[in-house]
Amino acid sequence: MSVGSAGLTGILYGGPVNAQPSIAYVATLKISGRRFHRYQTLTDGRVIGGGRGTFLFVQNAGGNAIDFSEWQGTAHGIYDVDGDALTVCVTMNSGNRPDSFSTAANNGRQLHKYVRVK
């Protein structure tokens, strides 16, 4: 993964992957070295949420594995890069690593789709 920014194009929390948030915002993921910064910005420029931490690529027989560490703990995930698109599926609250890019109600997974900002 290279240094840069990506904008969120879809997110899934046990519902349709392109479900619109209840409020309009732009989500951004910035990566530099092993550090990341993700945040949501309202259309008026106010930042309403986000997080910072580190990530680590993990040897995994099942494919591309990644762990994100923030102050709340570690989210175990899998990722796929296709050109300028990044798809990440993580299990929150230190749950088991996902085995597919999918989620369902109450399984603790989040599926994020980003596109590189140029």
Secondary structure, 3 states (H helix, E strand, C coil): CCCEEEEEEEEECCCCCCCCCCCCEEEEEEEECCEEEEEEEECCCCEEEEEEEEEEEECCCCCCEEEEEECCEEEEEEEEEECCEEEEEEECCCCCCCCCCCCCCCCCEEEEEEEECC
